[in-house]
Amino acid sequence: MAAPDYMKMAVKIVFQGNDELVEALLPDQLENIRVIADNCLKLADATEKEFTDIIHMIHKLLEACKNAKGSYVEEP
């Protein structure tokens, strides 16, 4: 199941009005949502790191191209 499914189930559990059912089932649903959220956070952090690494590589490549262009341009 995905986070929206767990959220729907959590809302259904809460609105049933049965306190025993809420105490029995809601913690598991919330734990499932927390696990998914933690996984999403880890993936987002990894994506950000990869993106930052690529930006740095592009910056170095542009600097190298700029320096190389300066070496090959003939001045009048």
N, CA, C and O of each residue as an XYZ file, in Angstrom:
304
protein
N       0.842     -1.191      0.000
C       0.000      0.000      0.000
C       0.881      1.246      0.000
O       2.037      1.210      0.422
N       0.315      2.338     -0.477
C       1.016      3.613     -0.514
C       0.505      4.514      0.607
O      -0.514      4.229      1.236
N       1.225      5.599      0.841
C       0.874      6.518      1.929
C      -0.583      6.987      1.859
O      -1.257      7.004      2.889
N      -1.098      7.370      0.673
C      -2.501      7.793      0.637
C      -3.472      6.706      1.110
O      -4.485      7.002      1.743
N      -3.152      5.452      0.798
C      -4.010      4.349      1.251
C      -3.982      4.225      2.770
O      -5.019      4.028      3.403
N      -2.785      4.341      3.351
C      -2.671      4.280      4.810
C      -3.384      5.465      5.465
O      -3.994      5.324      6.525
N      -3.301      6.630      4.824
C      -3.985      7.811      5.366
C      -5.498      7.629      5.326
O      -6.194      7.951      6.289
N      -6.001      7.114      4.210
C      -7.445      6.859      4.109
C      -7.894      5.886      5.187
O      -8.928      6.082      5.826
N      -7.109      4.837      5.380
C      -7.448      3.842      6.390
C      -7.411      4.457      7.790
O      -8.272      4.167      8.621
N      -6.417      5.303      8.049
C      -6.314      5.955      9.359
C      -7.534      6.836      9.619
O      -8.079      6.837     10.723
N      -7.958      7.579      8.607
C      -9.140      8.436      8.756
C     -10.381      7.589      9.001
O     -11.206      7.923      9.852
N     -10.516      6.497      8.261
C     -11.667      5.606      8.475
C     -11.676      5.060      9.895
O     -12.725      4.997     10.535
N     -10.513      4.667     10.382
C     -10.414      4.125     11.739
C     -10.833      5.171     12.761
O     -11.589      4.875     13.686
N     -10.341      6.397     12.594
C     -10.652      7.469     13.550
C     -12.143      7.785     13.543
O     -12.739      7.985     14.601
N     -12.747      7.832     12.361
C     -14.153      8.225     12.274
C     -15.135      7.102     12.593
O     -16.343      7.336     12.623
N     -14.645      5.903     12.827
C     -15.552      4.831     13.240
C     -16.050      5.050     14.662
O     -17.096      4.527     15.046
N     -15.310      5.817     15.435
C     -15.761      6.158     16.777
C     -15.558      5.077     17.820
O     -15.981      5.248     18.964
N     -14.938      3.993     17.471
C     -14.692      2.909     18.410
C     -13.286      3.089     18.984
O     -12.290      2.861     18.297
N     -13.219      3.503     20.257
C     -11.929      3.791     20.881
C     -11.002      2.579     20.904
O      -9.796      2.716     20.700
N     -11.554      1.408     21.147
C     -10.727      0.201     21.190
C     -10.131     -0.100     19.817
O      -8.974     -0.503     19.701
N     -10.935      0.101     18.791
C     -10.457     -0.124     17.429
C      -9.374      0.892     17.070
O      -8.368      0.553     16.446
N      -9.595      2.138     17.474
C      -8.603      3.184     17.218
C      -7.287      2.825     17.897
O      -6.227      2.902     17.275
N      -7.347      2.435     19.163
C      -6.131      2.092     19.902
C      -5.438      0.864     19.322
O      -4.213      0.755     19.386
N      -6.206     -0.051     18.764
C      -5.627     -1.281     18.227
C      -5.033     -1.097     16.831
O      -3.982     -1.661     16.527
N      -5.697     -0.315     15.984
C      -5.304     -0.253     14.576
C      -4.561      1.017     14.159
O      -3.708      0.973     13.274
N      -4.877      2.130     14.784
C      -4.298      3.401     14.344
C      -2.774      3.451     14.469
O      -2.117      3.941     13.550
N      -2.185      2.968     15.560
C      -0.717      3.035     15.649
C       0.001      2.341     14.486
O       1.020      2.837     14.005
N      -0.516      1.215     14.039
C       0.109      0.524     12.907
C       0.011      1.348     11.625
O       0.966      1.421     10.852
N      -1.140      1.964     11.408
C      -1.314      2.789     10.212
C      -0.364      3.989     10.251
O       0.258      4.334      9.246
N      -0.262      4.612     11.411
C       0.635      5.763     11.546
C       2.097      5.346     11.386
O       2.895      6.087     10.812
N       2.444      4.179     11.885
C       3.813      3.669     11.712
C       4.107      3.421     10.236
O       5.199      3.737      9.764
N       3.157      2.867      9.512
C       3.337      2.652      8.071
C       3.555      3.976      7.345
O       4.405      4.070      6.460
N       2.796      4.987      7.717
C       2.951      6.315      7.109
C       4.325      6.880      7.444
O       4.979      7.471      6.584
N       4.771      6.704      8.696
C       6.084      7.210      9.112
C       7.204      6.536      8.325
O       8.148      7.199      7.896
N       7.103      5.232      8.137
C       8.128      4.492      7.387
C       8.206      5.002      5.948
O       9.296      5.216      5.417
N       7.060      5.193      5.331
C       7.036      5.708      3.958
C       7.622      7.116      3.910
O       8.396      7.435      3.007
N       7.260      7.957      4.872
C       7.787      9.325      4.916
C       9.304      9.318      5.101
O      10.008     10.099      4.461
N       9.807      8.449      5.965
C      11.256      8.348      6.170
C      11.964      7.908      4.892
O      13.018      8.440      4.546
N      11.386      6.941      4.197
C      11.968      6.487      2.932
C      11.970      7.605      1.895
O      12.944      7.776      1.163
N      10.889      8.356      1.835
C      10.808      9.478      0.896
C      11.865     10.531      1.216
O      12.487     11.092      0.314
N      12.061     10.791      2.501
C      13.071     11.765      2.915
C      14.467     11.303      2.508
O      15.261     12.099      2.007
N      14.771     10.028      2.719
C      16.080      9.496      2.327
C      16.283      9.607      0.819
O      17.361      9.988      0.362
N      15.256      9.276      0.052
C      15.360      9.375     -1.403
C      15.526     10.824     -1.855
O      16.297     11.105     -2.772
N      14.811     11.732     -1.218
C      14.930     13.151     -1.563
C      16.326     13.667     -1.243
O      16.906     14.414     -2.031
N      16.870     13.277     -0.093
C      18.225     13.692      0.277
C      19.251     13.146     -0.714
O      20.174     13.859     -1.109
N      19.092     11.889     -1.113
C      20.011     11.286     -2.078
C      19.917     11.991     -3.428
O      20.933     12.216     -4.086
N      18.710     12.335     -3.836
C      18.512     13.047     -5.099
C      19.167     14.417     -5.048
O      19.821     14.838     -6.003
N      18.989     15.110     -3.930
C      19.599     16.433     -3.778
C      21.120     16.335     -3.843
O      21.764     17.169     -4.480
N      21.700     15.329     -3.193
C      23.150     15.153     -3.208
C      23.643     14.882     -4.626
O      24.632     15.471     -5.064
N      22.966     14.002     -5.336
C      23.359     13.694     -6.713
C      23.252     14.938     -7.596
O      24.129     15.200     -8.419
N      22.183     15.690     -7.421
C      21.988     16.908     -8.203
C      23.111     17.901     -7.916
O      23.653     18.512     -8.837
N      23.457     18.062     -6.644
C      24.531     18.977     -6.259
C      25.862     18.520     -6.847
O      26.638     19.342     -7.334
N      26.132     17.219     -6.805
C      27.365     16.688     -7.394
C      27.428     16.976     -8.890
O      28.481     17.343     -9.411
N      26.310     16.810     -9.575
C      26.275     17.071    -11.016
C      26.490     18.552    -11.302
O      27.196     18.906    -12.246
N      25.888     19.413    -10.496
C      26.086     20.860    -10.663
C      27.563     21.206    -10.514
O      28.095     22.004    -11.286
N      28.231     20.609     -9.520
C      29.663     20.875     -9.328
C      30.485     20.370    -10.519
O      31.426     21.039    -10.946
N      30.138     19.203    -11.053
C      30.851     18.681    -12.222
C      30.653     19.590    -13.431
O      31.599     19.855    -14.172
N      29.437     20.064    -13.629
C      29.165     20.971    -14.747
C      29.950     22.263    -14.576
O      30.491     22.799    -15.544
N      30.012     22.760    -13.355
C      30.772     23.984    -13.081
C      32.250     23.779    -13.433
O      32.863     24.636    -14.068
N      32.819     22.640    -13.019
C      34.222     22.353    -13.331
C      34.423     22.222    -14.836
O      35.424     22.697    -15.372
N      33.487     21.588    -15.512
C      33.578     21.433    -16.962
C      33.530     22.790    -17.654
O      34.295     23.038    -18.586
N      32.650     23.657    -17.211
C      32.562     24.997    -17.797
C      33.848     25.781    -17.563
O      34.313     26.494    -18.453
N      34.421     25.653    -16.376
C      35.691     26.327    -16.087
C      36.797     25.797    -17.000
O      37.596     26.569    -17.530
N      36.837     24.475    -17.178
C      37.851     23.879    -18.047
C      37.669     24.350    -19.485
O      38.650     24.651    -20.165
N      36.435     24.416    -19.952
C      36.158     24.892    -21.313
C      36.566     26.351    -21.467
O      37.132     26.741    -22.488
N      36.280     27.141    -20.464
C      36.630     28.565    -20.495
C      38.149     28.726    -20.549
O      38.666     29.536    -21.319
N      38.855     27.956    -19.732
C      40.314     28.037    -19.725
C      40.901     27.533    -21.039
O      41.858     28.112    -21.554
N      40.339     26.466    -21.578
C      40.827     25.925    -22.844
C      40.567     26.899    -23.980
O      41.411     27.062    -24.861
N      39.428     27.539    -23.970
C      39.101     28.505    -25.018
C      40.108     29.642    -25.001
O      40.543     30.110    -26.053
N      40.477     30.084    -23.810
C      41.463     31.158    -23.693
C      42.812     30.757    -24.263
O      43.545     31.611    -24.762
N      43.152     29.492    -24.201
C      44.439     29.012    -24.714
C      44.449     28.918    -26.232
O      45.506     29.048    -26.849
N      43.289     28.693    -26.846
C      43.229     28.454    -28.280
C      42.775     29.662    -29.094
O      42.861     29.639    -30.322
N      42.305     30.689    -28.452
C      41.837     31.863    -29.184
C      43.049     32.687    -29.601
O      43.895     33.049    -28.783
N      43.104     32.972    -30.909
C      44.202     33.798    -31.415
C      43.841     35.255    -31.240
O      42.730     35.684    -31.551
N      44.785     35.993    -30.744
C      44.547     37.425    -30.583
C      45.076     38.136    -31.812
O      46.134     37.772    -32.326
N      44.351     39.161    -32.303
C      44.784     39.885    -33.519
C      46.019     40.728    -33.300
O      46.490     41.385    -34.228
